[in-house]
Amino acid sequence: MKQNLSDPVIDELREVRHRISARFEHDPARMVAFYIEQQKQYQDRLIETAKSIERDEQPAA
């Protein structure tokens, strides 16, 4: 039996994600392009992880 627990924070996050998705007519390609541009714009605010450093160190194919 699955319990349906409501969490106001999770509900709010889902609503915000839905509104962002709606801005791009729920088109994943457009959303990814938007997020990539956001990463470029706010690159100074991002934290590098070991995985991102490893990826950047690999030679381009």
Steps between C-alpha positions, in 0.01 A plus 500: 500500500641837397448798728444835336684743725490864403806713562448875441865555400493217246164620369641849452809368320282295266286805425805714420644227277167473320488877442855499363411209272190684380716801400658270240176328403627188681770454232800328664746619233402864557523456876849345477615786275366748756679327789826485305478876441427550871811298588711718270351821638546402864814288467670695780232376741537130417704259710729261319458135590757226458295366209493836317876542548561147367278570197683827425838328514412237238628577148238593243419229249 
